[in-house]
Amino acid sequence: MNRPALCGVIAGPLFVLTFLVNGALVAGYSPLRHPVSSLQLASWVQSANFVVTGVLIVAFAVGTRPGFWGTLLIGAVGAGLVGSGIFTTDPVSGYPPGSPALSDYTWHGQLHDLFAIPTFVGWPIACFVLARRFRPLYSIATGVAFVAMFVLTNAAFAQTPGLVEFGGLFQRLTITIGFTWLTLFSASMLVKRPDLD
C-alpha cells in the first residue's frame, strides 16, 4: 500500500472530525460564527490538530510527488497548517466570550495568519494545477468554490454586517471543500507506487 497516499486520505477526516467534536465541547464557542482557529484559545487540541494534519499532508506531498507544482503547492498547504498550529491565533468575532469583535494583532496572531496564507492560497491553486491529472471538472469546480467560500469567510471575519454571524460556517465549508478534494485525490493514488510521477 502507498503509505504517503494513506496520509493524505487520513488528514482531512481527522482534521474535520477533531474540530467538530472540539467545537461542540467548548463553552461559549459557536461553530456558525467563530473560526476553527479560535479553538486554540480554549485548549491545546486544535493546535495539535493543525500540526498533525499538516505533517500528514506534507508526508503525502513529498511521498507521492504529484508533479513539481503539485508537490510544492500541497506541501505548502501542510506547512501552513503546521505553522498555524505552532502560533496561536488572536480573538475574533467575540471569542473568547468578552473579547472584542476585532482585537489588536499580537506577534503570534500575525504569524498564525501569515502561515495560513500558503494553506488558503496553495489549496485552490493546487486544484487548478492538478486538474489535468485528477477529475478536471471536479478539480476546477473545487478551486472555484474554495475561493468563493474563502472570500465570504474573510468578509465575515472582517465583521461585515449580515455575514459575521456565519463566518465559522463559511470557513468550515471552505475547509471541507478543500479536504474533500484532497481526500479523493489521495485515495486515487493509494494503489500507485510513490516513485511513479
PyMOL commands that set and color helices and strands:
alter all, ss='L'
color gray80, all
select helices_A, chain A and resi 3-25+36-41+45-64+68-86+107-132+136-157+164-188
alter helices_A, ss='H'
color red, helices_A
deselect
rebuild
show_as cartoon
